[in-house]
């Protein structure tokens, strides 16, 4: 029995593409939601999970950072996937026939110029591959979907326009999650992801982050989000370049501990070459 890697979406989703590119030896397992993909790994139905976290055009993937700390899983790798937006329609349809396009809001936001130029009406959809499947089922030459070419192959659709994203470097960053942590140094360039909550003292965040600056550590990500619907409970998600066993990283974490009430390392993993 082959190992499986879970992803959110239907066959043909960009997460499916990420699974094929980053873990070609694994069988992709489609899941309706991010929670379902995480649960598939947690329950043992899949060995790994492929979860999108950022897009270079659209920004952060909503809700994912809320799920990571409570998932019980560990980040063991990252994968950068070039996202090409394509206009898919039923066989025989032409571009001038298309009146409406459907896709996830995050993808609609990556092809605004194309939508404006062709005066298309838009319809937000739950999943890009599901949008492609729906267009195939409707068999209406005026309806189209933004999705991957993989989705077009799966659902038998024509590609009426290729690579129509607004930015030529449009890329989505995924993280690979596992039940088992792997903090070994597997590459020269490593990344450490962690969450923390600062103590309720003046300038706590400023003091907590000071150790990273004084020890020459590059913090590539720092994001905050509310906990339990309360404005006073803020948690931070951070990523740094380095390994916890590096002397300067260890010193920075030691200083961080003085000003926080919780620190949890979510993963230590090699930096994808496309990160730079």
C-alpha positions as CSV (number, residue, x, y, z in Angstrom):
1,X,0.0,0.0,0.0
2,X,1.4,3.4,-1.1
3,X,1.9,6.2,1.4
4,X,-0.6,9.0,1.2
5,X,-0.4,12.8,1.4
6,X,-3.6,14.7,2.3
7,X,-4.5,18.0,0.8
8,X,-7.5,20.4,0.9
9,X,-9.6,20.4,-2.3
10,X,-10.6,18.2,-5.1
11,X,-8.4,16.4,-7.6
12,X,-6.8,19.1,-9.8
13,X,-6.4,21.7,-7.0
14,X,-3.2,23.6,-6.8
15,X,-2.5,21.7,-3.6
16,X,-2.8,18.5,-5.6
17,X,-0.2,19.9,-8.0
18,X,2.0,20.7,-5.0
19,X,1.7,17.1,-3.8
20,X,2.7,15.7,-7.2
21,X,5.7,18.1,-7.4
22,X,7.0,17.9,-3.8
23,X,6.1,14.2,-2.9
24,X,5.8,12.3,-6.3
25,X,6.1,9.0,-4.5
26,X,3.0,9.6,-2.4
27,X,-0.7,9.0,-3.3
28,X,-2.6,12.3,-3.1
29,X,-5.6,12.2,-0.8
30,X,-8.2,14.9,-1.4
31,X,-10.0,16.3,1.6
32,X,-13.0,18.8,1.8
33,X,-11.4,21.2,4.3
34,X,-8.1,22.1,5.9
35,X,-9.4,20.6,9.1
36,X,-10.1,17.3,7.3
37,X,-6.6,17.2,5.7
38,X,-5.0,17.7,9.1
39,X,-7.3,15.1,10.7
40,X,-6.4,12.6,7.9
41,X,-2.7,12.9,9.0
42,X,-3.5,12.9,12.7
43,X,-5.7,9.7,12.4
44,X,-3.2,7.9,10.2
45,X,-5.2,7.9,7.0
46,X,-2.3,9.8,5.5
47,X,1.3,10.0,6.4
48,X,1.7,13.7,5.4
49,X,-0.4,16.8,4.8
50,X,0.2,19.5,2.2
51,X,-1.1,22.8,3.5
52,X,-0.9,26.2,1.8
53,X,0.2,29.1,4.0
54,X,1.0,32.1,1.8
55,X,0.6,33.4,-1.8
56,X,3.0,36.0,-3.1
57,X,0.2,38.0,-4.7
58,X,-2.8,37.4,-2.4
59,X,-1.0,37.1,1.0
60,X,-1.7,34.8,3.9
61,X,-4.1,31.9,3.4
62,X,-6.9,32.6,5.9
63,X,-7.4,30.5,9.0
64,X,-4.4,28.2,8.5
65,X,-2.3,29.7,11.3
66,X,-5.2,29.2,13.7
67,X,-5.1,25.5,12.9
68,X,-1.4,24.7,13.1
69,X,-0.7,25.0,16.9
70,X,-3.8,22.9,17.8
71,X,-3.2,20.3,15.1
72,X,-0.7,18.2,17.1
73,X,1.3,17.9,13.8
74,X,4.8,19.1,13.0
75,X,6.1,21.0,10.0
76,X,8.9,18.9,8.3
77,X,9.3,20.7,5.0
78,X,8.2,23.5,2.8
79,X,7.4,23.7,-0.9
80,X,7.1,26.6,-3.3
81,X,4.7,26.1,-6.2
82,X,4.5,28.4,-9.2
83,X,0.7,29.1,-9.5
84,X,-0.4,29.6,-13.1
85,X,-4.0,30.8,-13.5
86,X,-5.7,29.3,-16.5
87,X,-9.2,29.9,-18.0
88,X,-10.9,26.6,-18.5
89,X,-14.2,26.0,-20.4
90,X,-16.1,23.1,-22.0
91,X,-14.8,21.6,-25.3
92,X,-15.4,23.9,-28.3
93,X,-16.1,27.1,-26.3
94,X,-14.2,30.2,-27.3
95,X,-12.9,33.1,-25.3
96,X,-15.4,35.6,-26.7
97,X,-18.3,33.4,-25.5
98,X,-17.3,33.4,-21.9
99,X,-19.5,35.6,-19.7
100,X,-18.8,34.4,-16.2
101,X,-15.8,32.8,-14.4
102,X,-15.9,31.0,-11.0
103,X,-13.0,30.2,-8.7
104,X,-11.9,30.7,-5.1
105,X,-11.7,34.3,-4.1
106,X,-7.9,34.0,-3.6
107,X,-7.5,33.0,-7.3
108,X,-10.0,35.6,-8.6
109,X,-7.8,38.1,-6.8
110,X,-4.7,36.9,-8.7
111,X,-6.2,37.6,-12.2
112,X,-7.9,41.0,-11.8
113,X,-6.5,42.5,-15.0
114,X,-7.7,39.6,-17.1
115,X,-11.2,39.8,-15.5
116,X,-11.4,43.5,-16.2
117,X,-10.0,43.3,-19.7
118,X,-12.6,40.7,-20.7
119,X,-15.5,42.2,-18.7
120,X,-16.2,38.9,-16.9
121,X,-18.6,38.4,-14.1
122,X,-17.1,36.5,-11.2
123,X,-18.5,33.9,-8.8
124,X,-16.6,32.9,-5.7
125,X,-16.4,29.1,-5.4
126,X,-15.3,26.8,-2.6
127,X,-12.4,25.3,-4.5
128,X,-10.7,25.9,-7.8
129,X,-10.9,22.3,-8.9
130,X,-14.5,22.1,-7.8
131,X,-15.2,25.1,-10.0
132,X,-13.7,23.3,-13.0
133,X,-15.8,20.2,-12.2
134,X,-18.9,22.3,-12.0
135,X,-18.2,24.0,-15.4
136,X,-17.7,20.6,-16.9
137,X,-21.1,19.4,-15.5
138,X,-22.9,22.5,-16.7
139,X,-21.7,22.1,-20.3
140,X,-22.5,25.8,-20.9
141,X,-20.0,27.5,-23.3
142,X,-20.6,30.9,-21.5
143,X,-19.3,29.5,-18.1
144,X,-15.6,29.1,-17.2
145,X,-13.3,28.5,-14.3
146,X,-9.9,29.7,-13.1
147,X,-7.9,26.6,-12.2
148,X,-4.8,24.6,-12.9
149,X,-4.1,22.8,-16.2
150,X,-4.2,19.6,-14.1
151,X,-7.9,20.3,-13.3
152,X,-8.5,20.8,-17.1
153,X,-7.0,17.4,-17.8
154,X,-9.0,15.7,-15.1
155,X,-12.4,17.2,-16.0
156,X,-11.9,17.3,-19.8
157,X,-11.9,21.0,-20.2
158,X,-10.2,23.2,-22.8
159,X,-7.7,25.8,-21.8
160,X,-8.8,29.1,-23.4
161,X,-6.1,31.2,-21.8
162,X,-2.9,30.2,-20.1
163,X,-0.9,31.9,-17.4
164,X,-3.2,34.9,-17.0
165,X,-2.1,35.8,-13.4
166,X,-1.4,39.5,-12.8
167,X,2.2,38.8,-11.5
168,X,4.6,36.6,-13.4
169,X,6.2,35.3,-10.2
170,X,2.8,34.3,-8.6
171,X,3.8,31.6,-6.1
172,X,2.2,29.7,-3.3
173,X,4.2,28.4,-0.3
174,X,3.1,25.1,1.2
175,X,4.2,23.4,4.4
176,X,4.4,19.6,4.7
177,X,3.1,18.3,8.0
178,X,3.7,15.0,9.8
179,X,2.8,13.2,13.0
180,X,6.5,12.9,13.8
181,X,8.8,15.8,14.4
182,X,12.1,16.0,12.6
183,X,14.4,18.6,14.0
184,X,17.6,17.1,12.5
185,X,19.8,19.4,10.4
186,X,19.0,18.2,6.9
187,X,20.5,21.1,5.0
188,X,22.8,24.0,5.5
189,X,20.0,26.5,5.4
190,X,17.3,25.7,7.9
191,X,14.0,27.4,9.0
192,X,12.4,27.3,12.4
193,X,8.7,28.0,12.8
194,X,7.2,28.7,16.2
195,X,4.3,30.3,18.1
196,X,4.5,32.4,21.3
197,X,2.4,34.5,23.6
198,X,4.0,37.5,25.4
199,X,3.6,38.2,29.0
200,X,1.3,41.1,30.0
201,X,4.1,43.6,30.7
202,X,5.0,46.9,29.0
203,X,6.9,46.6,25.7
204,X,6.8,42.8,26.0
205,X,6.9,42.2,22.3
206,X,9.7,44.6,21.7
207,X,11.8,43.0,24.5
208,X,10.9,39.5,23.3
209,X,12.1,40.1,19.8
210,X,15.3,41.9,20.9
211,X,17.3,38.7,21.2
212,X,16.8,37.9,17.5
213,X,18.1,41.3,16.5
214,X,21.1,41.3,18.8
215,X,22.1,37.7,17.8
216,X,21.9,38.5,14.1
217,X,19.0,36.3,13.3
218,X,16.8,37.0,10.2
219,X,13.1,36.8,11.2
220,X,11.3,36.2,7.9
221,X,7.7,36.1,9.2
222,X,5.9,37.6,12.2
223,X,2.1,37.5,12.3
224,X,-0.4,38.0,15.1
225,X,-3.9,36.7,15.6
226,X,-6.5,36.7,18.3
227,X,-7.3,33.8,20.5
228,X,-10.7,32.6,21.6
229,X,-12.4,35.7,20.2
230,X,-10.8,38.0,22.8
231,X,-9.0,41.2,21.9
232,X,-6.6,40.8,24.8
233,X,-5.4,37.3,23.9
234,X,-2.9,37.6,21.1
235,X,-0.7,34.8,19.8
236,X,2.2,35.3,17.4
237,X,3.4,33.1,14.6
238,X,7.0,33.5,13.6
239,X,9.7,32.0,11.3
240,X,13.4,32.5,11.5
241,X,16.4,31.4,9.5
242,X,18.4,29.0,11.5
243,X,18.3,25.9,13.7
244,X,17.5,25.8,17.4
245,X,20.8,24.2,18.1
246,X,22.7,27.1,16.5
247,X,24.4,29.1,19.3
248,X,22.8,32.4,18.3
249,X,19.3,30.9,17.9
250,X,19.6,29.2,21.3
251,X,20.5,32.5,22.9
252,X,17.6,34.3,21.2
253,X,15.1,31.7,22.4
254,X,16.5,32.0,25.9
255,X,15.9,35.7,25.8
256,X,12.4,35.2,24.3
257,X,11.5,32.9,27.2
258,X,12.0,35.8,29.7
259,X,9.1,37.8,28.1
260,X,6.7,35.1,27.1
261,X,4.2,32.8,28.8
262,X,4.2,30.2,26.0
263,X,6.6,29.1,23.2
264,X,6.0,26.1,20.9
265,X,8.2,25.1,18.0
266,X,6.0,23.9,15.2
267,X,8.8,22.7,12.9
268,X,12.4,22.8,11.9
269,X,13.0,22.1,8.2
270,X,15.2,22.8,5.2
271,X,14.7,26.1,3.4
272,X,13.3,25.6,-0.1
273,X,15.8,26.9,-2.6
274,X,13.0,29.1,-4.1
275,X,12.6,30.9,-0.8
276,X,15.3,33.3,-1.9
